[in-house]
Amino acid sequence: MFEPVIRITGPAAPLPVANLDTDVIIRIERLTSGEVTGLGPWAFESIRYRPDGTEDPAFPLNDPRWRDARILLAGPNFGCGSSREPAVNAILQAGIRCVIAPDFGDIFHANCFQNGLLPIRMDQAEVTRLMAEAEDGGDVTVDLEACTVASPSGAVRGFTIDRARREALMAGLDDMGLTLRHADDITAWQQSDRARRPWVWAITGDCGVAG
């Protein structure tokens, strides 16, 4: 489970780079410990820092206007490449709760919903206009309940999202959390099936979800 996503307000950082892959989002060297915490400082490491380790002022998250950005305005095919789920964790731990882009890598897109990062698909022209309006660091508001994005100028744009995924984000539930909402039904079925087919349970044991 994760913090529910309902409304996100804050600066929107522009990162108009096409085909930005998961290896750029988080380097594999940062994942050797197996931990998925503390990744925020290393998000976008190769383009966020200079070779000497100091911040590159040209990178948007190092700019005072967007240092506290909660929304990322990205280029097409964002999150392509390997199926690296910690890429989503790194973005979240950098303070970002929503990425708006023309499209996403399929696996990255699916991983977003399992970890509480809202991915919004929006036409390239709309993303470009939103970048221009958010240029001064003014607040952008993403309302998942209304499925709208409001720019600093007050212009409102709608977006579409799968209904089931939208409801799961608003409830703060990943696939496991959604399954556990039906724990009583699952337990009741197990008890019924155990009485009906005891020989099966003698072999497989109890795979209950309760407790």
C-alpha positions in Angstrom: 0.0 0.0 0.0 1.1 3.6 -0.5 -0.1 7.2 0.2 -3.4 7.7 -1.8 -3.2 9.9 -4.8 -6.1 12.3 -5.1 -4.9 15.8 -5.7 -1.3 16.9 -6.3 -0.3 20.5 -6.3 3.2 22.0 -6.8 5.7 23.1 -9.3 6.0 21.0 -12.5 9.6 20.4 -13.7 10.1 20.2 -17.4 12.3 17.3 -18.7 11.6 17.2 -22.4 13.9 14.3 -23.2 12.6 11.5 -25.5 13.3 7.9 -24.7 14.6 8.6 -21.2 15.1 5.0 -20.0 15.1 3.4 -16.6 18.9 3.1 -16.5 19.0 6.9 -16.6 16.3 7.2 -14.0 18.3 5.0 -11.6 21.7 3.4 -12.2 22.0 -0.3 -11.6 25.0 0.4 -9.4 22.6 2.0 -6.9 20.6 -1.2 -6.6 23.2 -3.7 -5.6 22.2 -3.7 -1.9 18.7 -4.9 -2.8 17.2 -1.9 -0.9 14.6 0.3 -2.5 14.9 3.1 0.0 17.1 6.1 -0.1 17.1 6.3 -3.9 15.8 9.9 -4.2 19.2 11.6 -4.3 20.3 9.2 -7.1 17.3 9.7 -9.4 18.5 10.8 -12.8 22.1 10.7 -11.5 23.9 10.7 -14.8 22.2 13.9 -16.0 21.6 15.5 -12.6 25.2 15.7 -11.5 28.5 16.7 -13.0 31.4 14.2 -13.1 32.8 15.7 -9.9 29.5 15.0 -8.1 28.2 18.6 -7.9 24.8 19.5 -9.1 24.4 20.5 -12.8 22.5 23.7 -12.7 21.0 22.9 -16.1 19.1 20.0 -14.7 15.5 21.1 -13.8 15.4 19.5 -10.4 18.5 21.5 -9.4 16.8 24.8 -10.5 15.2 26.7 -7.6 12.0 27.0 -9.6 11.5 23.2 -9.6 13.7 21.9 -6.7 10.5 21.0 -4.8 8.6 19.8 -7.9 5.9 17.2 -7.3 5.1 16.9 -11.0 7.4 16.0 -13.8 6.6 17.0 -17.4 8.5 14.5 -19.6 9.2 13.6 -23.2 7.8 10.8 -25.2 8.5 7.1 -24.3 9.4 8.0 -20.8 10.6 5.1 -18.7 11.5 2.8 -21.6 14.2 0.2 -21.3 14.6 -2.5 -18.7 11.8 -3.6 -16.3 13.4 -1.8 -13.3 10.7 -1.2 -10.7 13.1 0.8 -8.5 13.0 3.5 -11.2 9.5 4.3 -10.0 10.7 4.2 -6.3 13.6 6.6 -7.1 11.2 9.1 -8.7 8.8 9.0 -5.8 11.6 9.4 -3.3 12.8 12.4 -5.2 9.4 14.0 -4.3 7.6 13.4 -7.6 4.1 12.0 -7.4 3.0 12.5 -11.0 4.6 12.2 -14.4 2.9 13.7 -17.4 4.2 12.6 -20.8 3.0 11.8 -24.4 3.6 8.1 -23.6 5.5 5.7 -21.4 7.4 2.5 -21.5 4.8 -0.2 -20.9 6.4 -1.9 -18.0 7.3 1.4 -16.3 3.7 2.5 -16.8 2.4 -0.6 -15.1 5.0 -0.3 -12.2 3.7 3.2 -11.5 0.3 2.0 -10.4 1.9 -0.6 -8.1 3.9 2.0 -6.2 1.7 5.2 -6.1 3.1 7.2 -9.0 0.5 8.7 -11.2 1.4 8.5 -15.0 -0.7 10.7 -17.2 -0.7 10.4 -21.0 -1.2 13.8 -22.7 -0.6 14.9 -26.3 2.8 16.3 -27.0 1.4 19.7 -27.9 -0.5 19.8 -24.6 2.7 18.8 -22.6 4.6 21.5 -24.4 2.0 24.1 -23.6 2.0 23.0 -20.0 5.8 23.3 -19.8 5.6 26.9 -21.1 2.9 27.8 -18.6 4.8 26.2 -15.7 8.1 27.9 -16.7 8.1 30.3 -13.8 7.7 27.6 -11.2 4.0 28.3 -10.5 1.8 25.6 -9.1 0.2 23.0 -11.3 -2.7 21.0 -9.8 -3.5 17.4 -10.9 -6.9 16.3 -9.7 -7.3 12.5 -10.1 -10.9 12.6 -8.9 -11.9 15.0 -11.6 -9.2 13.8 -14.1 -8.0 17.3 -14.8 -4.7 19.2 -14.8 -4.8 22.9 -14.0 -1.9 25.1 -15.1 -0.6 28.2 -13.2 -2.6 30.3 -15.6 -5.8 28.5 -14.6 -6.2 26.7 -17.8 -7.7 23.2 -17.2 -7.0 20.2 -19.3 -8.7 16.8 -19.0 -7.0 13.4 -19.2 -8.2 9.8 -19.3 -7.1 6.9 -17.2 -8.2 3.3 -16.6 -11.1 3.4 -14.1 -9.8 0.5 -12.0 -6.3 1.9 -11.8 -7.6 5.3 -11.0 -9.7 3.9 -8.1 -6.7 1.9 -6.8 -4.5 5.0 -6.8 -7.1 7.0 -4.9 -7.4 4.2 -2.3 -3.6 3.8 -2.0 -3.8 0.1 -3.0 -1.5 -2.0 -5.2 -2.6 -5.4 -6.6 -2.0 -7.1 -3.3 -4.0 -4.5 -1.4 -6.9 -4.9 -3.9 -6.8 -8.7 -3.3 -6.8 -8.4 0.4 -10.0 -6.4 0.3 -11.6 -9.7 -0.6 -9.9 -11.6 2.2 -13.2 -12.7 3.9 -14.5 -14.0 0.6 -11.3 -15.9 -0.1 -11.3 -17.4 3.4 -15.0 -18.4 3.0 -14.2 -20.1 -0.3 -11.2 -22.0 1.2 -13.3 -23.3 4.1 -16.1 -24.4 1.7 -13.6 -26.0 -0.7 -11.8 -27.7 2.2 -15.1 -29.3 3.3 -16.0 -30.3 -0.3 -12.5 -31.6 -1.4 -10.5 -32.4 1.8 -8.0 -34.5 -0.2 -6.8 -31.4 -2.1 -6.0 -29.5 1.0 -4.2 -32.5 2.5 -1.8 -32.1 -0.5 -1.5 -28.4 -0.9 -2.0 -27.1 2.6 -3.6 -23.8 3.6 -2.8 -20.8 1.4 -5.1 -18.4 3.2 -4.6 -14.6 3.0 -6.0 -13.8 6.4 -3.8 -13.2 9.4 
